[in-house]
Amino acid sequence: MAIYKFRITFEDYEDISRDIEIRSSQTFFDFFQIILQSISFDAKHAGAFFSSDDYWSKGNEITLLEEDLEPGIKLMKTTKIASFIEQPNQRFVFLYDKEACWSLFIELIKLVPEDVKATYPRCIKSLGTAPKQYKQKLIAKLKEEVENGTADDKIVDDHVYKAIADEKLVFDEEEETSLHEDESDLVEKGEDDEHEEGHEADDEHHEEDGEHEGGEVW
């Protein structure tokens, strides 16, 4: 049985990689699961593989969800890895979670002998710590809310707090300081707005008093 050895890297983090071995007879769904496991991501979101050329251009798609099936698109659970190996250094692009837009590059680096005592697929080499799965998305969400003026008084909503709790995420010191500064700016802006509204209300009150006294308002 042929054993494929693939190297997986993040598009935005080239110094982070995982080497994974998988049987030629195993499916892209098996590949999907071991990739997420190797980078400590959960499997709560949809993803897709794309065959690729040397320039990482996306070709034929292998999708996770049956509802995404269209003519020419394959399903992970029923598609074997071997059916898409067309060259010695076959490449794939793996996209995961449309909202977070995680993009990983996959390259076949060699064929290796099967270890009869091993369980496949398996991650045999891990280089670098993978980024937190939800941290990138949370920071982007917070910044967008602050920039658009749509952030609530707590800065982040309950969904974000839940994601942080579930993943036990923490912001580093620089990011936390930035978020506190954003929160302070929003609070100050809210106080200024209330102050201006108070002045407007006082002016309207004085104008009404003038009208009631029959005097001309200047």
C-alpha positions as CSV (number, residue, x, y, z in Angstrom):
1,M,0.0,0.0,0.0
2,A,1.4,3.4,-1.0
3,I,1.9,6.0,1.7
4,Y,1.9,9.6,0.7
5,K,3.8,12.1,2.7
6,F,2.5,15.7,2.4
7,R,3.8,18.9,3.8
8,I,1.1,21.4,4.9
9,T,1.8,25.1,5.4
10,F,-0.3,28.2,6.1
11,E,-0.5,30.7,3.3
12,D,0.1,33.5,5.8
13,Y,2.5,31.7,8.1
14,E,5.2,30.0,6.0
15,D,7.3,29.1,9.1
16,I,4.6,26.8,10.4
17,S,4.3,23.4,8.8
18,R,3.0,19.9,9.4
19,D,4.2,16.7,7.7
20,I,1.4,14.2,7.3
21,E,1.4,10.6,6.1
22,I,-1.8,9.1,4.6
23,R,-2.6,5.9,2.7
24,S,-3.4,6.3,-1.0
25,S,-6.6,4.4,-0.4
26,Q,-7.8,6.9,2.3
27,T,-10.2,9.7,1.5
28,F,-10.0,13.5,1.5
29,F,-12.3,13.4,4.5
30,D,-9.6,11.5,6.4
31,F,-7.1,14.1,5.2
32,F,-9.5,16.9,6.3
33,Q,-9.7,15.5,9.8
34,I,-5.9,14.9,10.4
35,I,-5.0,18.4,9.1
36,L,-7.4,20.1,11.5
37,Q,-6.2,17.8,14.3
38,S,-2.5,18.6,13.6
39,I,-3.1,22.4,13.9
40,S,-5.5,22.1,16.8
41,F,-8.5,23.4,14.9
42,D,-12.1,22.2,15.6
43,A,-14.1,20.7,12.7
44,K,-17.2,22.9,13.2
45,H,-16.9,24.6,9.8
46,A,-17.0,23.6,6.1
47,G,-13.9,23.3,4.0
48,A,-12.7,22.3,0.6
49,F,-9.6,21.0,-1.2
50,F,-8.6,22.2,-4.6
51,S,-6.1,20.5,-6.9
52,S,-3.4,23.0,-7.7
53,D,-0.5,23.8,-10.0
54,D,3.0,25.0,-9.2
55,Y,1.6,28.6,-8.7
56,W,-1.1,27.5,-6.2
57,S,-3.9,28.2,-8.6
58,K,-7.1,26.4,-7.6
59,G,-8.4,23.7,-9.9
60,N,-10.9,20.9,-9.3
61,E,-12.7,21.0,-6.0
62,I,-13.3,18.3,-3.4
63,T,-15.9,19.6,-0.9
64,L,-17.0,18.6,2.6
65,L,-20.7,19.2,2.3
66,E,-23.1,17.3,0.0
67,E,-25.2,20.5,-0.5
68,D,-22.2,22.1,-2.2
69,L,-22.0,19.4,-4.8
70,E,-22.3,20.6,-8.4
71,P,-21.2,19.1,-11.7
72,G,-17.4,18.6,-11.6
73,I,-17.2,18.8,-7.8
74,K,-16.3,15.8,-5.7
75,L,-17.2,14.8,-2.2
76,M,-14.5,14.3,0.5
77,K,-16.1,11.2,2.0
78,T,-16.2,9.3,-1.3
79,T,-13.0,10.6,-3.0
80,K,-9.7,8.8,-2.5
81,I,-6.5,10.7,-2.3
82,A,-5.0,8.5,-5.1
83,S,-7.6,9.7,-7.6
84,F,-6.1,13.2,-7.5
85,I,-2.4,12.4,-7.6
86,E,-1.3,13.3,-11.1
87,Q,2.4,14.2,-10.5
88,P,5.2,13.5,-8.1
89,N,4.9,16.8,-6.3
90,Q,1.1,17.1,-6.5
91,R,-0.2,20.2,-4.8
92,F,-3.5,21.1,-3.2
93,V,-5.0,24.2,-1.7
94,F,-7.1,23.7,1.4
95,L,-9.6,26.4,2.4
96,Y,-11.4,26.2,5.8
97,D,-14.1,28.3,7.4
98,K,-15.4,30.9,4.8
99,E,-15.8,33.5,7.5
100,A,-12.2,33.3,8.8
101,C,-10.8,32.4,5.4
102,W,-8.0,30.0,6.5
103,S,-5.9,29.0,3.5
104,L,-3.3,26.2,3.6
105,F,-0.9,24.9,1.0
106,I,-0.4,21.2,0.6
107,E,2.4,19.5,-1.3
108,L,3.3,15.8,-1.9
109,I,7.0,15.5,-0.9
110,K,7.6,11.8,-1.2
111,L,6.2,8.2,-1.1
112,V,7.3,6.3,2.0
113,P,7.1,2.6,3.0
114,E,4.1,1.6,5.0
115,D,4.7,1.0,8.7
116,V,2.5,-1.9,9.6
117,K,2.4,-0.9,13.2
118,A,1.3,2.7,12.4
119,T,-2.2,4.1,12.3
120,Y,-2.9,6.3,9.3
121,P,-3.3,9.1,8.6
122,R,-0.8,10.5,11.1
123,C,1.2,13.7,11.6
124,I,4.9,12.8,11.9
125,K,6.4,16.2,12.1
126,S,5.2,19.5,13.5
127,L,7.1,22.8,13.1
128,G,5.9,26.0,14.8
129,T,2.8,26.7,16.8
130,A,-0.3,27.1,14.7
131,P,-2.3,30.4,15.1
132,K,-5.4,30.4,17.3
133,Q,-8.3,29.3,15.2
134,Y,-10.7,32.1,16.3
135,K,-8.3,34.8,17.4
136,Q,-7.8,36.3,14.0
137,K,-11.5,36.4,13.3
138,L,-12.3,38.0,16.7
139,I,-9.7,40.7,16.3
140,A,-11.0,41.5,12.8
141,K,-14.6,41.6,14.1
142,L,-13.7,43.9,17.0
143,K,-11.7,46.4,14.8
144,E,-14.5,46.5,12.3
145,E,-17.1,47.2,14.9
146,V,-15.0,50.0,16.4
147,E,-14.3,51.5,13.1
148,N,-17.9,51.4,12.0
149,G,-19.2,52.7,15.3
150,T,-21.3,49.6,15.8
151,A,-19.6,48.2,18.8
152,D,-21.9,47.9,21.9
153,D,-20.9,49.0,25.4
154,K,-19.1,45.8,26.1
155,I,-17.1,46.1,22.8
156,V,-17.8,42.4,22.0
157,D,-21.1,40.5,21.9
158,D,-22.0,37.3,23.7
159,H,-21.1,35.2,20.7
160,V,-17.5,36.5,20.8
161,Y,-17.3,36.0,24.6
162,K,-18.4,32.4,24.2
163,A,-15.9,31.7,21.5
164,I,-13.1,33.1,23.7
165,A,-14.3,30.9,26.6
166,D,-14.6,27.8,24.5
167,E,-11.2,28.2,23.1
168,K,-9.6,29.6,26.3
169,L,-8.2,32.4,24.2
170,V,-6.3,35.4,25.6
171,F,-5.3,38.6,23.8
172,D,-1.6,39.5,24.1
173,E,-0.6,42.6,26.0
174,E,-0.5,44.9,22.9
175,E,-3.8,43.7,21.6
176,E,-5.5,44.0,25.0
177,T,-4.2,47.5,25.4
178,S,-5.5,48.5,22.0
179,L,-8.9,47.1,22.8
180,H,-9.0,49.0,26.1
181,E,-8.1,52.2,24.3
182,D,-10.8,51.6,21.7
183,E,-13.3,51.0,24.5
184,S,-12.2,54.2,26.3
185,D,-12.6,56.2,23.0
186,L,-16.1,54.8,22.6
187,V,-17.1,55.7,26.2
188,E,-15.7,59.2,25.8
189,K,-17.5,59.7,22.5
190,G,-20.8,58.5,24.2
191,E,-20.3,61.0,27.0
192,D,-19.6,63.8,24.6
193,D,-22.7,63.0,22.6
194,E,-24.8,63.0,25.8
195,H,-23.2,66.3,26.8
196,E,-24.1,67.9,23.5
197,E,-27.6,66.5,23.7
198,G,-27.9,68.1,27.1
199,H,-26.9,71.5,25.7
200,E,-29.4,71.2,22.9
201,A,-32.2,70.4,25.4
202,D,-31.3,73.4,27.5
203,D,-31.3,75.7,24.4
204,E,-34.7,74.4,23.4
205,H,-36.0,74.9,26.9
206,H,-34.8,78.6,26.9
207,E,-36.4,79.2,23.5
208,E,-39.7,77.8,24.8
209,D,-39.5,80.1,27.9
210,G,-38.9,83.1,25.6
211,E,-41.8,82.2,23.5
212,H,-44.1,81.8,26.5
213,E,-43.1,85.2,27.8
214,G,-44.0,86.8,24.5
215,G,-40.4,88.0,23.9
216,E,-38.4,87.7,20.8
217,V,-35.9,85.0,20.7
218,W,-32.4,86.2,19.7
